[in-house]
Amino acid sequence: MNNKVIGIILIIVGVGLAFWGYDVYDAAGSKVSRALSGDTPIEAWVGMIGGAICLVIGIIKVK
């Protein structure tokens, strides 16, 4: 595969993961959990950080 195609796919996946992570972070169950214990669900961190990493790698590959 061409590096630009891989980069575009990584950008799309990165945006999707970041959106999913934020959605998990903003969910009602997460808000209650954060209010009671102060902990953020690991799924939210994995989604947002993984999405950011995929997005950065995708941008680098497209250039």
N, CA, C and O atoms as a Tripos MOL2 file, in Angstrom:
@<TRIPOS>MOLECULE
protein
  252   251    63     0     0
PROTEIN
NO_CHARGES

@<TRIPOS>ATOM
      1 N           0.8350   -1.1890    0.0000 N.3       1 MET1
      2 CA          0.0000    0.0000    0.0000 C.3       1 MET1
      3 C           0.8750    1.2480    0.0000 C.2       1 MET1
      4 O           2.0060    1.2500    0.4880 O.2       1 MET1
      5 N           0.3270    2.2630   -0.5450 N.am      2 ASN2
      6 CA          1.0080    3.5380   -0.5980 C.3       2 ASN2
      7 C           0.9870    4.1930    0.7920 C.2       2 ASN2
      8 O           0.0130    4.0460    1.5310 O.2       2 ASN2
      9 N           2.0590    4.9140    1.1480 N.am      3 ASN3
     10 CA          2.1260    5.5680    2.4550 C.3       3 ASN3
     11 C           1.0090    6.5760    2.6560 C.2       3 ASN3
     12 O           0.5260    6.7410    3.7760 O.2       3 ASN3
     13 N           0.5890    7.2530    1.5970 N.am      4 LYS4
     14 CA         -0.4870    8.2340    1.7350 C.3       4 LYS4
     15 C          -1.8150    7.5620    2.0620 C.2       4 LYS4
     16 O          -2.6010    8.0950    2.8450 O.2       4 LYS4
     17 N          -2.0710    6.4160    1.4810 N.am      5 VAL5
     18 CA         -3.3050    5.6890    1.7750 C.3       5 VAL5
     19 C          -3.3030    5.2260    3.2200 C.2       5 VAL5
     20 O          -4.3100    5.3540    3.9160 O.2       5 VAL5
     21 N          -2.1850    4.6910    3.6740 N.am      6 ILE6
     22 CA         -2.0640    4.2700    5.0740 C.3       6 ILE6
     23 C          -2.2450    5.4650    5.9990 C.2       6 ILE6
     24 O          -2.9000    5.3560    7.0350 O.2       6 ILE6
     25 N          -1.6730    6.5950    5.6350 N.am      7 GLY7
     26 CA         -1.8090    7.8050    6.4420 C.3       7 GLY7
     27 C          -3.2500    8.2690    6.5440 C.2       7 GLY7
     28 O          -3.7050    8.6590    7.6200 O.2       7 GLY7
     29 N          -3.9700    8.2310    5.4350 N.am      8 ILE8
     30 CA         -5.3700    8.6430    5.4390 C.3       8 ILE8
     31 C          -6.1990    7.6990    6.3070 C.2       8 ILE8
     32 O          -7.0730    8.1420    7.0520 O.2       8 ILE8
     33 N          -5.9250    6.4050    6.2090 N.am      9 ILE9
     34 CA         -6.6370    5.4270    7.0380 C.3       9 ILE9
     35 C          -6.3420    5.6780    8.5170 C.2       9 ILE9
     36 O          -7.2500    5.6190    9.3460 O.2       9 ILE9
     37 N          -5.0840    5.9550    8.8540 N.am     10 LEU10
     38 CA         -4.7300    6.2340   10.2480 C.3      10 LEU10
     39 C          -5.3960    7.5060   10.7570 C.2      10 LEU10
     40 O          -5.7940    7.5710   11.9200 O.2      10 LEU10
     41 N          -5.5200    8.5000    9.9160 N.am     11 ILE11
     42 CA         -6.1960    9.7360   10.3200 C.3      11 ILE11
     43 C          -7.6680    9.4530   10.6240 C.2      11 ILE11
     44 O          -8.1980    9.9270   11.6290 O.2      11 ILE11
     45 N          -8.3260    8.6840    9.7590 N.am     12 ILE12
     46 CA         -9.7390    8.3580    9.9700 C.3      12 ILE12
     47 C          -9.9130    7.5410   11.2500 C.2      12 ILE12
     48 O         -10.8110    7.8120   12.0470 O.2      12 ILE12
     49 N          -9.0540    6.5410   11.4420 N.am     13 VAL13
     50 CA         -9.1250    5.7140   12.6510 C.3      13 VAL13
     51 C          -8.8340    6.5570   13.8910 C.2      13 VAL13
     52 O          -9.4920    6.3940   14.9180 O.2      13 VAL13
     53 N          -7.8590    7.4500   13.8030 N.am     14 GLY14
     54 CA         -7.5040    8.3010   14.9330 C.3      14 GLY14
     55 C          -8.6390    9.2130   15.3550 C.2      14 GLY14
     56 O          -8.9030    9.3820   16.5460 O.2      14 GLY14
     57 N          -9.3070    9.8020   14.3730 N.am     15 VAL15
     58 CA        -10.4460   10.6710   14.6950 C.3      15 VAL15
     59 C         -11.5740    9.8450   15.3170 C.2      15 VAL15
     60 O         -12.2120   10.2800   16.2750 O.2      15 VAL15
     61 N         -11.8120    8.6700   14.7740 N.am     16 GLY16
     62 CA        -12.8440    7.7960   15.3290 C.3      16 GLY16
     63 C         -12.5430    7.3680   16.7550 C.2      16 GLY16
     64 O         -13.4270    7.3860   17.6130 O.2      16 GLY16
     65 N         -11.3050    6.9840   17.0100 N.am     17 LEU17
     66 CA        -10.9160    6.5840   18.3670 C.3      17 LEU17
     67 C         -11.0210    7.7400   19.3450 C.2      17 LEU17
     68 O         -11.5120    7.5650   20.4610 O.2      17 LEU17
     69 N         -10.5690    8.9100   18.9440 N.am     18 ALA18
     70 CA        -10.6380   10.0720   19.8250 C.3      18 ALA18
     71 C         -12.0930   10.4190   20.1370 C.2      18 ALA18
     72 O         -12.4270   10.7390   21.2780 O.2      18 ALA18
     73 N         -12.9530   10.3560   19.1250 N.am     19 PHE19
     74 CA        -14.3680   10.6320   19.3440 C.3      19 PHE19
     75 C         -14.9790    9.6000   20.2820 C.2      19 PHE19
     76 O         -15.7420    9.9540   21.1810 O.2      19 PHE19
     77 N         -14.6500    8.3240   20.0800 N.am     20 TRP20
     78 CA        -15.1670    7.2650   20.9470 C.3      20 TRP20
     79 C         -14.6770    7.4540   22.3880 C.2      20 TRP20
     80 O         -15.4480    7.2950   23.3340 O.2      20 TRP20
     81 N         -13.3950    7.7940   22.5490 N.am     21 GLY21
     82 CA        -12.8570    8.0180   23.8890 C.3      21 GLY21
     83 C         -13.5400    9.1720   24.5930 C.2      21 GLY21
     84 O         -13.8350    9.0890   25.7850 O.2      21 GLY21
     85 N         -13.7940   10.2530   23.8610 N.am     22 TYR22
     86 CA        -14.4900   11.3820   24.4640 C.3      22 TYR22
     87 C         -15.9280   11.0120   24.7960 C.2      22 TYR22
     88 O         -16.4660   11.4560   25.8110 O.2      22 TYR22
     89 N         -16.5550   10.2000   23.9450 N.am     23 ASP23
     90 CA        -17.9200    9.7560   24.2040 C.3      23 ASP23
     91 C         -17.9860    8.9200   25.4770 C.2      23 ASP23
     92 O         -18.9130    9.0720   26.2720 O.2      23 ASP23
     93 N         -17.0170    8.0440   25.6720 N.am     24 VAL24
     94 CA        -16.9560    7.2420   26.8960 C.3      24 VAL24
     95 C         -16.7090    8.1490   28.0990 C.2      24 VAL24
     96 O         -17.3160    7.9650   29.1540 O.2      24 VAL24
     97 N         -15.8190    9.1260   27.9380 N.am     25 TYR25
     98 CA        -15.4950   10.0530   29.0200 C.3      25 TYR25
     99 C         -16.7160   10.8680   29.4320 C.2      25 TYR25
    100 O         -16.8880   11.1680   30.6140 O.2      25 TYR25
    101 N         -17.5630   11.2290   28.4730 N.am     26 ASP26
    102 CA        -18.6980   12.1110   28.7210 C.3      26 ASP26
    103 C         -19.9820   11.3450   29.0560 C.2      26 ASP26
    104 O         -21.0250   11.9630   29.2740 O.2      26 ASP26
    105 N         -19.9210   10.0260   29.1000 N.am     27 ALA27
    106 CA        -21.1120    9.2180   29.3780 C.3      27 ALA27
    107 C         -21.5810    9.4250   30.8200 C.2      27 ALA27
    108 O         -20.8000    9.8010   31.6940 O.2      27 ALA27
    109 N         -22.8510    9.1760   31.0440 N.am     28 ALA28
    110 CA        -23.4380    9.3920   32.3650 C.3      28 ALA28
    111 C         -22.7780    8.5060   33.4230 C.2      28 ALA28
    112 O         -22.5260    8.9590   34.5400 O.2      28 ALA28
    113 N         -22.4990    7.2550   33.0790 N.am     29 GLY29
    114 CA        -21.8520    6.3560   34.0310 C.3      29 GLY29
    115 C         -20.4620    6.8260   34.4170 C.2      29 GLY29
    116 O         -20.0440    6.6770   35.5640 O.2      29 GLY29
    117 N         -19.7510    7.3940   33.4570 N.am     30 SER30
    118 CA        -18.4220    7.9150   33.7330 C.3      30 SER30
    119 C         -18.4880    9.1400   34.6280 C.2      30 SER30
    120 O         -17.6350    9.3280   35.4950 O.2      30 SER30
    121 N         -19.4960    9.9720   34.4200 N.am     31 LYS31
    122 CA        -19.6520   11.1630   35.2590 C.3      31 LYS31
    123 C         -19.9180   10.7720   36.7050 C.2      31 LYS31
    124 O         -19.3710   11.3760   37.6280 O.2      31 LYS31
    125 N         -20.7580    9.7600   36.9010 N.am     32 VAL32
    126 CA        -21.0460    9.2910   38.2580 C.3      32 VAL32
    127 C         -19.7880    8.6900   38.8770 C.2      32 VAL32
    128 O         -19.4830    8.9410   40.0430 O.2      32 VAL32
    129 N         -19.0630    7.8980   38.0980 N.am     33 SER33
    130 CA        -17.8280    7.2770   38.5920 C.3      33 SER33
    131 C         -16.7980    8.3300   38.9720 C.2      33 SER33
    132 O         -16.1420    8.2200   40.0080 O.2      33 SER33
    133 N         -16.6560    9.3570   38.1270 N.am     34 ARG34
    134 CA        -15.7020   10.4300   38.4320 C.3      34 ARG34
    135 C         -16.1310   11.2130   39.6610 C.2      34 ARG34
    136 O         -15.2850   11.6390   40.4480 O.2      34 ARG34
    137 N         -17.4390   11.4090   39.8410 N.am     35 ALA35
    138 CA        -17.9370   12.1580   40.9900 C.3      35 ALA35
    139 C         -17.7020   11.3910   42.2970 C.2      35 ALA35
    140 O         -17.3730   11.9820   43.3250 O.2      35 ALA35
    141 N         -17.8740   10.0740   42.2380 N.am     36 LEU36
    142 CA        -17.7430    9.2840   43.4630 C.3      36 LEU36
    143 C         -16.2990    8.9140   43.7880 C.2      36 LEU36
    144 O         -15.8790    8.9930   44.9420 O.2      36 LEU36
    145 N         -15.5520    8.5160   42.7850 N.am     37 SER37
    146 CA        -14.1970    8.0300   43.0660 C.3      37 SER37
    147 C         -13.0960    8.9190   42.4940 C.2      37 SER37
    148 O         -11.9460    8.8370   42.9250 O.2      37 SER37
    149 N         -13.4370    9.7530   41.5410 N.am     38 GLY38
    150 CA        -12.4320   10.6150   40.9250 C.3      38 GLY38
    151 C         -11.6420    9.9400   39.8260 C.2      38 GLY38
    152 O         -10.7240   10.5450   39.2710 O.2      38 GLY38
    153 N         -11.9740    8.6950   39.4930 N.am     39 ASP39
    154 CA        -11.2400    7.9570   38.4660 C.3      39 ASP39
    155 C         -11.9280    8.0810   37.1170 C.2      39 ASP39
    156 O         -13.1540    8.0340   37.0140 O.2      39 ASP39
    157 N         -11.1090    8.2390   36.0870 N.am     40 THR40
    158 CA        -11.6020    8.2440   34.7140 C.3      40 THR40
    159 C         -11.4760    6.8270   34.1570 C.2      40 THR40
    160 O         -10.4510    6.1780   34.3680 O.2      40 THR40
    161 N         -12.5000    6.3300   33.4490 N.am     41 PRO41
    162 CA        -12.4180    4.9760   32.8930 C.3      41 PRO41
    163 C         -11.2240    4.8310   31.9410 C.2      41 PRO41
    164 O         -10.9150    5.7440   31.1760 O.2      41 PRO41
    165 N         -10.5730    3.6920   31.9970 N.am     42 ILE42
    166 CA         -9.3930    3.4360   31.1680 C.3      42 ILE42
    167 C          -9.7600    3.4550   29.6870 C.2      42 ILE42
    168 O          -8.9360    3.8230   28.8490 O.2      42 ILE42
    169 N         -10.9890    3.0630   29.3590 N.am     43 GLU43
    170 CA        -11.4120    3.0750   27.9550 C.3      43 GLU43
    171 C         -11.3670    4.4840   27.3780 C.2      43 GLU43
    172 O         -11.0360    4.6700   26.2070 O.2      43 GLU43
    173 N         -11.7000    5.4700   28.1970 N.am     44 ALA44
    174 CA        -11.6610    6.8570   27.7290 C.3      44 ALA44
    175 C         -10.2300    7.2760   27.4270 C.2      44 ALA44
    176 O          -9.9670    7.9060   26.4030 O.2      44 ALA44
    177 N          -9.3110    6.9270   28.3130 N.am     45 TRP45
    178 CA         -7.8980    7.2780   28.0840 C.3      45 TRP45
    179 C          -7.3450    6.5600   26.8680 C.2      45 TRP45
    180 O          -6.6400    7.1650   26.0610 O.2      45 TRP45
    181 N          -7.6520    5.2890   26.7270 N.am     46 VAL46
    182 CA         -7.1540    4.5200   25.5790 C.3      46 VAL46
    183 C          -7.6770    5.1110   24.2770 C.2      46 VAL46
    184 O          -6.9290    5.2460   23.3090 O.2      46 VAL46
    185 N          -8.9410    5.4600   24.2510 N.am     47 GLY47
    186 CA         -9.5190    6.0310   23.0380 C.3      47 GLY47
    187 C          -8.9220    7.3740   22.6830 C.2      47 GLY47
    188 O          -8.5460    7.6020   21.5330 O.2      47 GLY47
    189 N          -8.8310    8.2650   23.6550 N.am     48 MET48
    190 CA         -8.3290    9.6100   23.3500 C.3      48 MET48
    191 C          -6.8380    9.6180   23.0310 C.2      48 MET48
    192 O          -6.4170   10.2700   22.0750 O.2      48 MET48
    193 N          -6.0370    8.9070   23.8130 N.am     49 ILE49
    194 CA         -4.5890    8.8880   23.5720 C.3      49 ILE49
    195 C          -4.2670    8.0670   22.3250 C.2      49 ILE49
    196 O          -3.4350    8.4760   21.5160 O.2      49 ILE49
    197 N          -4.9150    6.9180   22.1640 N.am     50 GLY50
    198 CA         -4.6990    6.1110   20.9650 C.3      50 GLY50
    199 C          -5.1160    6.8450   19.7090 C.2      50 GLY50
    200 O          -4.4440    6.7590   18.6820 O.2      50 GLY50
    201 N          -6.2230    7.5690   19.7860 N.am     51 GLY51
    202 CA         -6.6650    8.3580   18.6560 C.3      51 GLY51
    203 C          -5.6830    9.4630   18.2980 C.2      51 GLY51
    204 O          -5.4200    9.7160   17.1230 O.2      51 GLY51
    205 N          -5.1470   10.1130   19.3110 N.am     52 ALA52
    206 CA         -4.1700   11.1780   19.0590 C.3      52 ALA52
    207 C          -2.9010   10.6220   18.4250 C.2      52 ALA52
    208 O          -2.3320   11.2360   17.5220 O.2      52 ALA52
    209 N          -2.4600    9.4630   18.8970 N.am     53 ILE53
    210 CA         -1.2520    8.8480   18.3410 C.3      53 ILE53
    211 C          -1.4800    8.4440   16.8840 C.2      53 ILE53
    212 O          -0.6340    8.7070   16.0290 O.2      53 ILE53
    213 N          -2.6190    7.8060   16.5970 N.am     54 CYS54
    214 CA         -2.9300    7.4280   15.2080 C.3      54 CYS54
    215 C          -3.0360    8.6530   14.3190 C.2      54 CYS54
    216 O          -2.5820    8.6370   13.1750 O.2      54 CYS54
    217 N          -3.6310    9.7050   14.8360 N.am     55 LEU55
    218 CA         -3.7700   10.9340   14.0550 C.3      55 LEU55
    219 C          -2.4230   11.5470   13.7180 C.2      55 LEU55
    220 O          -2.2040   11.9670   12.5820 O.2      55 LEU55
    221 N          -1.5270   11.6040   14.6750 N.am     56 VAL56
    222 CA         -0.1870   12.1820   14.4340 C.3      56 VAL56
    223 C           0.6010   11.3290   13.4330 C.2      56 VAL56
    224 O           1.2280   11.8600   12.5170 O.2      56 VAL56
    225 N           0.5630   10.0040   13.6150 N.am     57 ILE57
    226 CA          1.2830    9.1240   12.6910 C.3      57 ILE57
    227 C           0.6910    9.2290   11.2860 C.2      57 ILE57
    228 O           1.4250    9.2200   10.2980 O.2      57 ILE57
    229 N          -0.6400    9.3270   11.1990 N.am     58 GLY58
    230 CA         -1.2860    9.4750    9.9020 C.3      58 GLY58
    231 C          -0.8840   10.7700    9.2050 C.2      58 GLY58
    232 O          -0.6400   10.7760    7.9990 O.2      58 GLY58
    233 N          -0.8150   11.8530    9.9490 N.am     59 ILE59
    234 CA         -0.4090   13.1430    9.3580 C.3      59 ILE59
    235 C           1.0300   13.0730    8.8760 C.2      59 ILE59
    236 O           1.3550   13.6060    7.8160 O.2      59 ILE59
    237 N           1.8950   12.4220    9.6420 N.am     60 ILE60
    238 CA          3.2950   12.2830    9.2420 C.3      60 ILE60
    239 C           3.3880   11.4510    7.9620 C.2      60 ILE60
    240 O           4.1700   11.7860    7.0730 O.2      60 ILE60
    241 N           2.6180   10.3890    7.8530 N.am     61 LYS61
    242 CA          2.6590    9.5260    6.6590 C.3      61 LYS61
    243 C           2.1280   10.2330    5.4300 C.2      61 LYS61
    244 O           2.6090    9.9780    4.3260 O.2      61 LYS61
    245 N           1.1540   11.1130    5.5850 N.am     62 VAL62
    246 CA          0.5730   11.8080    4.4380 C.3      62 VAL62
    247 C           1.5580   12.8300    3.8670 C.2      62 VAL62
    248 O           1.5880   13.0580    2.6580 O.2      62 VAL62
    249 N           2.3430   13.4290    4.7190 N.am     63 LYS63
    250 CA          3.2950   14.4560    4.2410 C.3      63 LYS63
    251 C           4.3680   13.8940    3.3770 C.2      63 LYS63
    252 O           5.2330   14.6340    2.9060 O.2      63 LYS63
@<TRIPOS>BOND
     1     1     2 1
     2     2     3 1
     3     3     4 2
     4     3     5 am
     5     5     6 1
     6     6     7 1
     7     7     8 2
     8     7     9 am
     9     9    10 1
    10    10    11 1
    11    11    12 2
    12    11    13 am
    13    13    14 1
    14    14    15 1
    15    15    16 2
    16    15    17 am
    17    17    18 1
    18    18    19 1
    19    19    20 2
    20    19    21 am
    21    21    22 1
    22    22    23 1
    23    23    24 2
    24    23    25 am
    25    25    26 1
    26    26    27 1
    27    27    28 2
    28    27    29 am
    29    29    30 1
    30    30    31 1
    31    31    32 2
    32    31    33 am
    33    33    34 1
    34    34    35 1
    35    35    36 2
    36    35    37 am
    37    37    38 1
    38    38    39 1
    39    39    40 2
    40    39    41 am
    41    41    42 1
    42    42    43 1
    43    43    44 2
    44    43    45 am
    45    45    46 1
    46    46    47 1
    47    47    48 2
    48    47    49 am
    49    49    50 1
    50    50    51 1
    51    51    52 2
    52    51    53 am
    53    53    54 1
    54    54    55 1
    55    55    56 2
    56    55    57 am
    57    57    58 1
    58    58    59 1
    59    59    60 2
    60    59    61 am
    61    61    62 1
    62    62    63 1
    63    63    64 2
    64    63    65 am
    65    65    66 1
    66    66    67 1
    67    67    68 2
    68    67    69 am
    69    69    70 1
    70    70    71 1
    71    71    72 2
    72    71    73 am
    73    73    74 1
    74    74    75 1
    75    75    76 2
    76    75    77 am
    77    77    78 1
    78    78    79 1
    79    79    80 2
    80    79    81 am
    81    81    82 1
    82    82    83 1
    83    83    84 2
    84    83    85 am
    85    85    86 1
    86    86    87 1
    87    87    88 2
    88    87    89 am
    89    89    90 1
    90    90    91 1
    91    91    92 2
    92    91    93 am
    93    93    94 1
    94    94    95 1
    95    95    96 2
    96    95    97 am
    97    97    98 1
    98    98    99 1
    99    99   100 2
   100    99   101 am
   101   101   102 1
   102   102   103 1
   103   103   104 2
   104   103   105 am
   105   105   106 1
   106   106   107 1
   107   107   108 2
   108   107   109 am
   109   109   110 1
   110   110   111 1
   111   111   112 2
   112   111   113 am
   113   113   114 1
   114   114   115 1
   115   115   116 2
   116   115   117 am
   117   117   118 1
   118   118   119 1
   119   119   120 2
   120   119   121 am
   121   121   122 1
   122   122   123 1
   123   123   124 2
   124   123   125 am
   125   125   126 1
   126   126   127 1
   127   127   128 2
   128   127   129 am
   129   129   130 1
   130   130   131 1
   131   131   132 2
   132   131   133 am
   133   133   134 1
   134   134   135 1
   135   135   136 2
   136   135   137 am
   137   137   138 1
   138   138   139 1
   139   139   140 2
   140   139   141 am
   141   141   142 1
   142   142   143 1
   143   143   144 2
   144   143   145 am
   145   145   146 1
   146   146   147 1
   147   147   148 2
   148   147   149 am
   149   149   150 1
   150   150   151 1
   151   151   152 2
   152   151   153 am
   153   153   154 1
   154   154   155 1
   155   155   156 2
   156   155   157 am
   157   157   158 1
   158   158   159 1
   159   159   160 2
   160   159   161 am
   161   161   162 1
   162   162   163 1
   163   163   164 2
   164   163   165 am
   165   165   166 1
   166   166   167 1
   167   167   168 2
   168   167   169 am
   169   169   170 1
   170   170   171 1
   171   171   172 2
   172   171   173 am
   173   173   174 1
   174   174   175 1
   175   175   176 2
   176   175   177 am
   177   177   178 1
   178   178   179 1
   179   179   180 2
   180   179   181 am
   181   181   182 1
   182   182   183 1
   183   183   184 2
   184   183   185 am
   185   185   186 1
   186   186   187 1
   187   187   188 2
   188   187   189 am
   189   189   190 1
   190   190   191 1
   191   191   192 2
   192   191   193 am
   193   193   194 1
   194   194   195 1
   195   195   196 2
   196   195   197 am
   197   197   198 1
   198   198   199 1
   199   199   200 2
   200   199   201 am
   201   201   202 1
   202   202   203 1
   203   203   204 2
   204   203   205 am
   205   205   206 1
   206   206   207 1
   207   207   208 2
   208   207   209 am
   209   209   210 1
   210   210   211 1
   211   211   212 2
   212   211   213 am
   213   213   214 1
   214   214   215 1
   215   215   216 2
   216   215   217 am
   217   217   218 1
   218   218   219 1
   219   219   220 2
   220   219   221 am
   221   221   222 1
   222   222   223 1
   223   223   224 2
   224   223   225 am
   225   225   226 1
   226   226   227 1
   227   227   228 2
   228   227   229 am
   229   229   230 1
   230   230   231 1
   231   231   232 2
   232   231   233 am
   233   233   234 1
   234   234   235 1
   235   235   236 2
   236   235   237 am
   237   237   238 1
   238   238   239 1
   239   239   240 2
   240   239   241 am
   241   241   242 1
   242   242   243 1
   243   243   244 2
   244   243   245 am
   245   245   246 1
   246   246   247 1
   247   247   248 2
   248   247   249 am
   249   249   250 1
   250   250   251 1
   251   251   252 2
@<TRIPOS>SUBSTRUCTURE
     1 MET1         2 RESIDUE 1 A MET
     2 ASN2         6 RESIDUE 1 A ASN
     3 ASN3        10 RESIDUE 1 A ASN
     4 LYS4        14 RESIDUE 1 A LYS
     5 VAL5        18 RESIDUE 1 A VAL
     6 ILE6        22 RESIDUE 1 A ILE
     7 GLY7        26 RESIDUE 1 A GLY
     8 ILE8        30 RESIDUE 1 A ILE
     9 ILE9        34 RESIDUE 1 A ILE
    10 LEU10       38 RESIDUE 1 A LEU
    11 ILE11       42 RESIDUE 1 A ILE
    12 ILE12       46 RESIDUE 1 A ILE
    13 VAL13       50 RESIDUE 1 A VAL
    14 GLY14       54 RESIDUE 1 A GLY
    15 VAL15       58 RESIDUE 1 A VAL
    16 GLY16       62 RESIDUE 1 A GLY
    17 LEU17       66 RESIDUE 1 A LEU
    18 ALA18       70 RESIDUE 1 A ALA
    19 PHE19       74 RESIDUE 1 A PHE
    20 TRP20       78 RESIDUE 1 A TRP
    21 GLY21       82 RESIDUE 1 A GLY
    22 TYR22       86 RESIDUE 1 A TYR
    23 ASP23       90 RESIDUE 1 A ASP
    24 VAL24       94 RESIDUE 1 A VAL
    25 TYR25       98 RESIDUE 1 A TYR
    26 ASP26      102 RESIDUE 1 A ASP
    27 ALA27      106 RESIDUE 1 A ALA
    28 ALA28      110 RESIDUE 1 A ALA
    29 GLY29      114 RESIDUE 1 A GLY
    30 SER30      118 RESIDUE 1 A SER
    31 LYS31      122 RESIDUE 1 A LYS
    32 VAL32      126 RESIDUE 1 A VAL
    33 SER33      130 RESIDUE 1 A SER
    34 ARG34      134 RESIDUE 1 A ARG
    35 ALA35      138 RESIDUE 1 A ALA
    36 LEU36      142 RESIDUE 1 A LEU
    37 SER37      146 RESIDUE 1 A SER
    38 GLY38      150 RESIDUE 1 A GLY
    39 ASP39      154 RESIDUE 1 A ASP
    40 THR40      158 RESIDUE 1 A THR
    41 PRO41      162 RESIDUE 1 A PRO
    42 ILE42      166 RESIDUE 1 A ILE
    43 GLU43      170 RESIDUE 1 A GLU
    44 ALA44      174 RESIDUE 1 A ALA
    45 TRP45      178 RESIDUE 1 A TRP
    46 VAL46      182 RESIDUE 1 A VAL
    47 GLY47      186 RESIDUE 1 A GLY
    48 MET48      190 RESIDUE 1 A MET
    49 ILE49      194 RESIDUE 1 A ILE
    50 GLY50      198 RESIDUE 1 A GLY
    51 GLY51      202 RESIDUE 1 A GLY
    52 ALA52      206 RESIDUE 1 A ALA
    53 ILE53      210 RESIDUE 1 A ILE
    54 CYS54      214 RESIDUE 1 A CYS
    55 LEU55      218 RESIDUE 1 A LEU
    56 VAL56      222 RESIDUE 1 A VAL
    57 ILE57      226 RESIDUE 1 A ILE
    58 GLY58      230 RESIDUE 1 A GLY
    59 ILE59      234 RESIDUE 1 A ILE
    60 ILE60      238 RESIDUE 1 A ILE
    61 LYS61      242 RESIDUE 1 A LYS
    62 VAL62      246 RESIDUE 1 A VAL
    63 LYS63      250 RESIDUE 1 A LYS
